[in-house]
Amino acid sequence: MQENSNISNILTSRTDGNILIIAGPCSAESESQMINTAKKLAVCEKIKVFRAGIWKPRTKPGNFEGVGKIGLKWLKKVKEETNLLTTTEVATPQHVEYCLKENKAVDILWIGARTTANPFSVQELAEALKGTDIPVMIKNPLNPDIKLWAGAVERMMKIGIKNIAAIHRGFYPFEKIKLRNLPKWELAIEIKSLFPEIPIINDPSHIAGNRNYIKEIAQKALNLNFDGLMIESHLNPDEALSDAKQQLTPENLIEMLKTLNFRKPSSDNSDFINRLDRYRDQIDSIDFQMLELLSNRMKIVEDIGKFKLTNDVTIFQLKRWIDIIETRKEFGKSIGLDEQFIKKILQFVHRESIRKQSEIMNKNKDI
C-alpha cells in the first residue's frame, strides 16, 4: 500500500513527464465490477488513482443515482487488492462524513460541476472538511463562470485544505455540437493563471461525451501542459448504468495511453532555450506595437464619438459594422488568419469602441 505521505502529495508531486492519470467507472455498480476494473487498470504504471462515483447527481429523478455509502467498502477493497489510490465525488456534508468515517477507503475527494455552481453547497462542504488534510479536486461549474470556479478553490484554501486540484470537464453548450461539453480551453488556462500553484486535471470523458473523441481531447490537454487526466473506464461500457457512450474498456484506455504524446513542460537544451527566447522577444515586440495601434484607434474612436454627439447621430452604424467585418475578414483570410479569429477580435474592439462612445454621449457636455 502507498504511504500516507505519498497520498498527501499526490496532487502536487508532478515532475517532468509524470502526468497524474485517474481512471475508473463513472459509477460504482457492484463490488465485482469495481475490483475487476481496478485490477485491469492497475497493470498500467501510469494509472495512479482509481475513480468511481457512488453518489450520482442526476438531472431527472428515476435515473441511476449511485449505490450510496456501500460503495465506500468497495473502494476500500480496491485499495486492499491493488496499489491504486481512490477518489469519489462528494456533494453534501453527509457524504464527506461517510468518506472520513470509512477508514482508508478514499484518499482524494472531488467536487462535481453541479456543486461547484452553488457557493452555499461549496461552503457547506468546506465547513465539513475543516481540520482535515484530505486532498480535494474541484470541477469547473456547468456554465463558463470563472468566478464560481475560482471561488470554490478559494473556499477550500480558506479553511486550510493544502492539496487542491482543479478539474477541467468542459462547459454545457446551449447549441448542439459534436462534443458533450465545450472545452473553452481559455478558461482552464485562466484558472491556472489565477492559481499557478495548484495542478489542473483534464476530464476528456465529459468533454467528449463519446469515446471516439477522448484521445484528441486528452492530447490537446497534454499539449497545453495540463498536470493530469481523469478518464472514465468500464468493463462493458455499453451496459454501464451512467455515461455509457463516453467510457472506455480498461484495455482500450491503456492502449490509448500508449499512443498519447506525453510532452515535457520545458527543456534544458541551451539551443532550444535561446531560440525560444528569440521567438518570445519577437512576440513581445509585436504585442507592444499592437497595443500602441489599438490605443491610437481608440483615440480616433473618441473623436468620432464627440463628432457624433455634436451632430446628434447614433453610436451604432449597422452598414459600417457589416463593412468592417467583411473587409477585415477578407483581408485577414488572404494573409493566413482564421475568419472566426478575426471576427472575435473585431467584436472585442467594437464592444470597447461602443463603450467609449457611450461614455461620451452620456456625459451630455458641450464639445
C-alpha positions, -999 to 999 in steps of 0.1 A, spaced: 0 0 0 11 36 -6 22 56 24 2 85 37 30 110 29 26 100 -8 -12 104 -6 -10 139 8 14 150 -20 -3 131 -49 -18 163 -64 14 184 -61 42 159 -68 44 162 -105 78 161 -122 87 163 -159 67 136 -177 50 124 -145 13 131 -155 -13 121 -129 -37 96 -145 -70 89 -128 -92 62 -142 -123 41 -133 -160 38 -140 -184 67 -140 -204 49 -114 -198 21 -89 -223 -6 -98 -212 -37 -80 -183 -49 -59 -171 -73 -86 -173 -45 -112 -151 -23 -91 -125 -49 -82 -122 -63 -117 -120 -29 -133 -93 -17 -108 -72 -49 -113 -72 -44 -151 -63 -7 -147 -36 -14 -121 -14 -32 -146 -7 2 -162 21 20 -143 8 54 -155 -25 50 -137 -22 60 -100 -57 67 -89 -90 48 -92 -121 69 -96 -158 59 -91 -189 78 -83 -210 63 -55 -234 92 -52 -246 104 -87 -265 137 -90 -288 131 -120 -307 157 -140 -340 138 -137 -354 115 -109 -356 79 -117 -322 76 -133 -295 56 -115 -283 78 -86 -255 56 -73 -251 28 -48 -245 51 -19 -222 45 10 -219 7 4 -196 18 -24 -170 30 2 -165 -5 13 -158 -15 -24 -134 14 -27 -116 2 4 -113 -33 -11 -99 -18 -43 -71 -3 -22 -65 -36 -4 -62 -56 -36 -44 -31 -58 -18 -4 -53 -42 23 -65 -53 54 -46 -90 61 -47 -113 91 -52 -150 97 -53 -174 127 -56 -190 143 -26 -219 167 -28 -231 171 8 -216 173 42 -230 138 50 -211 124 20 -179 139 35 -187 125 69 -192 90 54 -159 92 35 -139 103 65 -155 77 88 -148 48 64 -111 45 73 -87 42 44 -115 39 18 -110 72 0 -77 91 -5 -90 121 -25 -124 138 -28 -138 157 -58 -165 183 -60 -187 180 -91 -197 206 -116 -233 210 -103 -220 215 -67 -193 240 -78 -220 262 -93 -236 267 -58 -215 287 -34 -238 276 -5 -231 240 -12 -193 245 -16 -192 264 17 -211 236 35 -185 211 21 -157 234 32 -170 235 68 -173 197 68 -137 194 56 -122 219 81 -94 204 101 -88 175 76 -58 171 53 -75 151 26 -68 163 -10 -97 179 -29 -103 182 -66 -128 208 -79 -145 205 -112 -155 236 -132 -192 247 -129 -216 237 -157 -216 273 -171 -185 292 -181 -182 313 -149 -146 316 -139 -155 334 -107 -176 305 -94 -147 281 -102 -122 303 -85 -145 309 -56 -148 272 -49 -110 269 -49 -107 299 -25 -132 285 -1 -112 253 2 -80 272 7 -96 294 33 -105 265 56 -70 251 53 -71 224 26 -35 223 14 -37 199 -16 -62 211 -42 -65 205 -79 -89 219 -105 -106 196 -129 -115 209 -163 -145 190 -176 -159 214 -201 -190 237 -201 -226 230 -210 -233 241 -246 -266 257 -255 -261 248 -291 -257 213 -305 -221 203 -311 -202 171 -317 -188 171 -281 -208 168 -250 -194 199 -235 -175 229 -248 -138 227 -237 -133 265 -236 -96 259 -231 -91 296 -223 -110 293 -190 -88 263 -180 -57 284 -187 -73 313 -168 -78 292 -136 -42 280 -139 -31 316 -142 -51 326 -111 -38 296 -91 -4 287 -106 5 266 -75 -24 241 -80 -25 213 -106 -51 213 -133 -65 179 -145 -84 175 -177 -115 152 -179 -117 143 -216 -146 119 -210 -171 146 -200 -158 170 -227 -161 143 -254 -193 126 -244 -183 100 -269 -154 76 -266 -143 83 -302 -132 118 -293 -115 111 -259 -80 107 -274 -79 140 -292 -92 159 -262 -66 142 -239 -38 150 -263 -49 187 -265 -47 188 -227 -13 173 -226 -1 197 -253 -13 226 -231 7 213 -202 -21 200 -180 -10 181 -149 -32 151 -153 -61 133 -169 -93 118 -154 -107 92 -178 -138 70 -173 -134 33 -178 -159 4 -176 -156 -33 -181 -185 -32 -205 -192 4 -215 -224 -3 -235 -240 -17 -204 -229 10 -180 -257 25 -158 -244 60 -165 -225 78 -192 -222 46 -213 -211 64 -245 -181 81 -230 -164 52 -212 -135 31 -225 -127 -5 -215 -96 -8 -194 -78 -24 -223 -87 3 -247 -78 30 -222 -44 15 -215 -38 12 -253 -48 48 -258 -23 60 -231 4 42 -250 -3 63 -281 -5 97 -264 25 120 -266 34 130 -231 55 161 -239 78 178 -214 68 211 -198 102 225 -206 137 217 -219 172 222 -205 187 222 -241 205 256 -245 198 258 -282 161 253 -276 161 279 -248 180 305 -268 158 301 -299 126 302 -278 138 334 -261 143 350 -296 109 340 -307 94 354 -275 113 386 -279 97 390 -314 62 383 -299 68 408 -272 78 435 -297 47 428 -319 24 428 -288 35 462 -278 31 475 -313 -5 461 -314 -13 478 -281 1 511 -294 -20 508 -326 -51 499 -305 -45 530 -284 -43 551 -315 -75 536 -328 -94 543 -296 -83 580 -297 -99 582 -331 -130 565 -317 -132 592 -291 -130 619 -317 -158 601 -337 -179 599 -305 -176 637 -299 -184 644 -336 -215 622 -334 -226 639 -302 -224 674 -317 -243 663 -348 -269 642 -328 -261 610 -345 -264 575 -331 -234 555 -319 -241 522 -338 -240 523 -376 -250 488 -389 -238 494 -425 -204 505 -413 -201 475 -389 -210 450 -417 -184 466 -439 -157 463 -413 -165 427 -406 -165 417 -443 -135 437 -455 -113 427 -425 -122 390 -427 -114 390 -465 -81 407 -459 -73 385 -429 -80 354 -448 -57 365 -476 -28 367 -451 -35 333 -435 -57 343 -405 -88 323 -394 -121 341 -402 -136 333 -368 -104 345 -350 -107 378 -369 -144 382 -362 -138 376 -324 -111 402 -323 -132 428 -342 -161 421 -318 -140 428 -288 -126 460 -303 -161 471 -315 -175 465 -280 -148 487 -265 -154 514 -291 -192 514 -283 -183 517 -246 -161 547 -251 -186 565 -274 -214 557 -249 -194 574 -221 -191 605 -243 -228 605 -251 -238 601 -215 -217 630 -203 -240 654 -221 -213 681 -222 -209 707 -248 -180 699 -271 
